[in-house]
Amino acid sequence: MWHDVRRLHEHHGEVPVEVRILKLAEEVGEAAEAVIGMKGLNSRKGVCRTREDLLDELSDVIITAAVARCAVAGGDVEAARIHFERRMEAVTVRAGL
């Protein structure tokens, strides 16, 4: 995964970190829209999205966040990966796992 994150980070070149964070917020909104569509919570549209749509949107959130992490780490994918792994450990410990 991190090899592809590096490639995506490089592909987006000099896109500022702030723009990458805004893109992440957009992707989270699209995941929320997928939930609304799956549950038919918009009476005008009814049920219009699937579980697969939601999984796609959640994947986009994860990918966009990982690329943003790389940008925040100054393009150092290894530093972004190591920080992510430390954070995952902290979260699982806090959860009692």
Backbone torsions as a table, in degrees:
resi	resn	phi	psi	omega
1	MET	NA	-43.7	-173.9
2	TRP	-67.9	-27.3	174.4
3	HIS	-62.8	-44.3	178.7
4	ASP	-68.0	-34.7	175.8
5	VAL	-60.5	-44.5	178.1
6	ARG	-58.7	-45.3	-178.6
7	ARG	-62.9	-42.4	179.1
8	LEU	-66.5	-42.2	177.6
9	HIS	-58.2	-47.5	-179.7
10	GLU	-64.8	-38.5	179.7
11	HIS	-60.7	-37.9	-178.6
12	HIS	-83.0	-2.2	171.5
13	GLY	51.6	-122.4	-171.8
14	GLU	-93.2	25.6	176.2
15	VAL	-62.2	124.7	-177.6
16	PRO	-62.3	151.8	179.0
17	VAL	-54.9	-41.4	-178.6
18	GLU	-59.0	-38.9	178.6
19	VAL	-68.5	-37.3	178.7
20	ARG	-66.1	-36.9	177.3
21	ILE	-68.5	-40.3	175.7
22	LEU	-61.3	-39.7	177.3
23	LYS	-62.8	-39.1	176.9
24	LEU	-61.3	-44.6	178.2
25	ALA	-60.8	-39.4	177.1
26	GLU	-61.2	-43.6	-179.6
27	GLU	-64.8	-39.1	176.9
28	VAL	-61.9	-41.8	177.0
29	GLY	-60.9	-38.4	178.1
30	GLU	-67.0	-34.6	175.0
31	ALA	-65.1	-40.8	177.5
32	ALA	-62.7	-42.0	177.6
33	GLU	-61.0	-37.2	178.7
34	ALA	-65.2	-39.7	177.1
35	VAL	-62.6	-46.3	178.9
36	ILE	-58.1	-43.8	179.8
37	GLY	-68.6	-35.5	177.8
38	MET	-66.3	-39.8	-175.5
39	LYS	-89.3	-5.6	-178.7
40	GLY	66.9	33.0	-175.1
41	LEU	-78.7	-9.8	174.6
42	ASN	-103.3	106.8	-173.7
43	SER	-61.5	-25.6	179.0
44	ARG	-71.1	-32.9	-176.8
45	LYS	-103.6	-26.1	-176.4
46	GLY	67.3	-156.8	177.8
47	VAL	-77.3	115.1	-174.8
48	CYS	-136.3	2.9	179.4
49	ARG	-132.6	159.7	-177.1
50	THR	-116.8	169.9	174.6
51	ARG	-58.4	-38.8	178.2
52	GLU	-61.3	-40.5	176.9
53	ASP	-60.3	-44.0	179.8
54	LEU	-64.9	-42.8	177.6
55	LEU	-60.6	-40.2	176.9
56	ASP	-60.8	-46.4	-178.5
57	GLU	-65.3	-40.3	177.3
58	LEU	-65.1	-36.7	175.3
59	SER	-62.5	-42.0	177.8
60	ASP	-61.2	-37.3	177.3
61	VAL	-62.3	-47.7	-178.5
62	ILE	-62.6	-45.7	-179.1
63	ILE	-63.7	-47.4	-178.4
64	THR	-63.6	-39.0	177.9
65	ALA	-65.4	-41.0	-179.6
66	ALA	-64.8	-40.4	178.8
67	VAL	-68.6	-38.4	176.4
68	ALA	-63.8	-39.9	177.4
69	ARG	-57.8	-42.4	179.8
70	CYS	-61.3	-42.5	179.1
71	ALA	-64.5	-43.4	179.2
72	VAL	-62.5	-32.8	178.9
73	ALA	-82.7	13.6	177.1
74	GLY	72.2	25.2	-179.8
75	GLY	87.3	2.1	-178.8
76	ASP	-88.7	94.2	-176.5
77	VAL	-63.7	-36.3	-179.9
78	GLU	-64.2	-41.8	177.3
79	ALA	-64.1	-40.2	178.0
80	ALA	-63.1	-41.9	179.6
81	ARG	-64.7	-47.7	-178.7
82	ILE	-61.8	-43.9	179.0
83	HIS	-62.6	-42.6	178.5
84	PHE	-59.7	-44.9	-179.3
85	GLU	-64.4	-39.3	175.9
86	ARG	-63.6	-40.7	-179.9
87	ARG	-66.8	-41.2	177.7
88	MET	-60.3	-42.6	177.7
89	GLU	-61.9	-44.5	180.0
90	ALA	-61.9	-41.7	-179.3
91	VAL	-67.6	-41.7	-179.8
92	THR	-69.1	-35.8	176.2
93	VAL	-64.8	-45.4	179.2
94	ARG	-60.6	-32.2	178.4
95	ALA	-79.6	-6.0	179.4
96	GLY	81.9	24.8	-178.8
97	LEU	-102.0	NA	NA
